[in-house]
Amino acid sequence: MRITRPSPLLAASLIGSLTLTSAALPPPVGVRNLGLAAPESVFYDAGNDVYLVSNVNGDPFALDGNGFISRFSGNGKLLDLKWIAGGKGGVILDSPKGMTAVGNTLYVSDVHTVRKFDLKTGRPRGAVTIAGTSFLNDLTVDRAGAVYVSDMGVKAGAQGFAPTGTDAVYRISPADHVDVLAKGTFLKQPNGLLALPNGKIEVVPFASNEVYTLDARGRRGDVVKLPGGALDGVVAAKDGRLLVSSWETSSIYAVDDGHRVSVLADHLPSPADIGLDTKRDRLLVPIINENRLVFQPLK
């Protein structure tokens, strides 16, 4: 699979009043290319100290049954390329993208469905299909154990993605009941999600450079403009900064509490749904169009 960037934005109009600085970090400690096939998301399973990598393996919209999840050790060694794989052991997996975990259950977004697996064994644990969706993408979980999933509201177009208007963020209760948190094109193709300690959901959209939050009633707020758009992944660093990946500028941005923005890393083409190794303080970046991972130390 290869995903095309949207047309470049005018950087001068995007930066506005934000303060942009640069950050000096050590070079990446590892780059891996070991049979990965369009790695879209990296999830750090702290309990088992492993990295899980979702592989779209083809058309990101296709219900083709060939998606898989790879398992790496915390030092970057490949443990199992197809730890969970469509067609293996009763698994249905088409085009997996975002991942999160609640207890010992791994949640994986997969086109129109959120699939569940045992976090230790990889065995299937059920699924939640959300009708009327186009492109389920990222996942996050709040303190109450509810899972949130974004529908980016896109379909295949002549030059990459084309809008469908189904943009939404859904909430899945621990009992698998689905509610709409927010829905509409004002969400600007919501991609990355992060549940915050204050109960809000941080959203990074693909069709905008504006990071924002959604409150419990689905209202937008806390808007921060970044220098580039086509935003994908978001995590919270140990120091509280938000780290956001941008396809448009091939960069990772850091946003602090004062809305000051720094370039954490650059020269990362097609940086998808980033993860965070909290044990090693390391950012995990899937480079989807090049079938590889980058491990970036944060100090």
N, C-alpha and C positions, 0 to 999 in steps of 0.2 A: 504494500500500500504506500501511496505517496500523496501527501496533502499539500495543496497549493496555498501559498499565503494570499491574503487579500491585497488590494491595491495599497501602496504606501500612503500613509497619512502625512499631513504637513506638521512636522515636528514643532515648529514655532507656535502653531496654534494649539498644540496639545499641552505644552509645558506649562503655560499660564503662569501662575504665581508660585509654583512649587520650587523648593530648593533642591537642586540636583548636585550631588557630590559623587566622588568615586571611592571605592573601598579596596584596600590592598589586602589580598588574601594569598595564601600559598597556592601553587598550581594544582590542578586536579591530580589526585593520587592514583587514579585508575581509570582506564577506558576498556570496556569489554565488548567483544563482538563474537559471540559463541553460538551462533544459530538462532539468535533472536530474529523475530519477524514482525516489524512494525511495533516495537515496544511502546505502549501508550502510557502506562502508569507504573510507578514503583512504590510499594507499600512496605514500610519497615515493621515487621512483626517483632516487637521488643521482647515478648515473652519467650519466644523461641530463637531470638537473635538471628533472624534470617530476613532477606529481602525477597519479596514476591513481585514479579514483573508480569504484567498482562501483555499478551501479544495478540494484536488484531489479526495478523496473518492473512492479508488480502483486503478486500473491499470492506470499509468500516461500516457500511450499511447492510451487508449481506448476511442472510441467515444461512450460512454455509457449513456450520458445524465444525469448522477447523481452527477455532481460536484455542489458545492455550496460555497457561500461567507457568512461568519458570520460577525456580527456587534457587537462591544464592545464599552462601554463608555470609556472615557479617564482614569477612575479610575479602569478599568479592569472588570467591570460588563458586563456580557453577556446580550445584548439587544435583539438580534434575531439570533438564530443559523443558520437559512437558510433564511437570508434576501434576497439574490438572489439565486435561485436554479433552476437547470435544470428541465424542465417540469412544472414549476410554473409560471403562468402569461405570457405565451408565451416565456419564457426564454429557450434558447439553451445554455447549459453549460456542457461540458464533463469532462475535467481534468484541471481546472483552475490553473494557476501558478502565474507569475508576474503581478503586477498592477502598474498603475500610473494614473494621472489625468491631464486633460487639461480643465481649466475652470470648468464647472459643468458636465463634462463627465468623467466617469471612464473607463479606458482601461484595459482589462484583456487578457492575452495570454492563448490560449486554443488549444494545439496540433498543428494544422495547421492554426489557425484563431486567429485574435485579435478582441475580442468582446467589444462593447461599451454599457455603461449603464448610466442612469441618476444618478449622484452622491448623490442626495437627496432622490429620490424615488426608485431607483434600477430598473426602467423600461428599457427595451432594447432600444438602440439607433442605432442599425446597427452593421455591422461586416465587417472586411477586411480579406479575406482568401489569404494566400500567397502560391502559388503552388510550389511544389518541396521541401517543408520543411519536417523535420522529428520530431522536438521537440522544438516548440517555447517556450521560457522560460521567461527571464526577460524583463522589459520595463523601459524606462526612457524618459523624455521629455526635449527638449532644450528650450532656451529662445524665439525662434520663434514659438513655439507650435508644432514642429515636434516631432513625437514619434518614438523611436528606439526600435527594438525588436531583441533578440538573438535567433538564431536557434542553439541549442547545437549539432546538428548533431549526434544523437544517436538513437538506437532502443533497444528493449528488447534483452538481451543476456543471456547466460547460467549462468553467474555470475554477474548480474547487467546490466550495459549498454554496448552495442557494437556499434562501430562507423559506421556511414553511409556515412561520407564524405560531408555532406551538411552544414557543419559549416559556419555560416554567421551572419552578423548583417545587418538588413534592416532598412530603414528610411521610415516612413509613413507621408506624408505631411498632413496639415490640411484639404486638399481636398480628403484625402484617396488614394493618388497616392503613389505607392510603388517603391522605388529605392533600389539598393544594395549599402550599404556603403562599405562592405568588405565581401569577400567570399573565403573560402579555408581552408584546414586542418591546415595551419599555425596559425589559430586562436585558436587551441587547445580546441575545444568544449566550445565556449564562453557561459558563464552563466550570472552572474550579470553584469548590465550596470548602469552607472551613467554619465549623461551629466554634463560637467564641465563648469565653467564660461568662460574659454578661448576657448570654442567652440569644444573642443575635447570630445571624449567619453571614459570614463574609463571602462575597461573590466576586469572581473575576470573569468578565464576559469576553467572548471572542470577537464580537462586533464593535468593541469600544475600547478606549484606553482608560475608562473610569472604573476603578475599584469601588465597591459600595457594600453596605450591609442591608440585610432585610430583618425587620423586627418580627415579633410574634404574629403581627397582623399583615405581614407581607409588604410593609412600607419601606421604600428605599431611604437610605440616609448615609451619613459619614462618607461622602464621596471624596475620593482622592484621584486626581488625574496623573497618569504616568506618561513618560515621554514616548511610549510606543503602545500599540494595541495588539490585537490578535492574542489576547491573554489566555493562558491555559491552566497552569497549576498554581496552588497557593498552599503554603505551610507557615506555621509560626515558629520562628527560631527560639532558642532558649532565652535570649535577651528580650523577647517580646516583639521583635520586628516581624512584619509580614514579608515573606519572600514570594515573589510572583514571577512566573515565566512569561516571556513575550516572544511570539513567533516573529512579529514584524521587525524587531530589532535584534533578534537572536541573543537575547539578554535575560538575566535574572535581576530583578529589582528588589531592593529592600526598602520598606516603608516603616519609619519609627512612629512613636506616639504623637510626635509633633508634625506629622505628615511630611517630614523631610525624606527625600528619595535619594537613594544611592544605587549605583550600578554595582551589583555584587559580582557578577561574572558576565562575560560577553563571548562572542564568537562561538555561540552554541546554536547552530541552525536547527530549527524544528524542535525546540525544547517543550516537551509535552507535560504530563501530570507529574510534577516533582514530588519526591518524598524526603523524609528527614530521619536520619539515623541519630537518635537522641543519645545513644551510648557513646558514639565516636564524634558527635557534633559534626556531622557530614551531610551535605546536601546530595540527594540522589536524583540525577537528571536523565530521563530517557530521551534519546535523540531519535525520534520516531522514523524520520526519513533516511537515516543512516544505519539503522538496526544495531545501535550500540548504547551503552550507558556511560555517563561521566559521574565520577564521585568527587565532589568539591568540598574540601575542608572549610569550615567556617571560622577557624582561628589558627 
